Amino acid sequence: MIDLEKNIKLDYPVIIKYGEDAYYADRAEVFMDEHGVQWIKFKPRNGYQIGKEHMLRTQLITVIRNDG
């Protein structure tokens, strides 16, 4: 059984690398959907849609802590 209530909150700045793109966000949240697929949700400070919520599958990305 999948526990859908165990979201991981990254309450620090991160860089989310997706292919050749890099999104900078103040925070992000990792969660699993009802089908067992893990996603990350964030609002980037850069890119085409700044401040709009984005969701990407975690198997396609690299998350880097950006302290500084």
Secondary structure, DSSP 4 states (H G I P E B T S, - for coil): ---TT--EEE-S-EEEEETTEEEEEEEEEEEE-TTS-EEEEEEESSSTTTTS-EEEEGGG-EEEE---
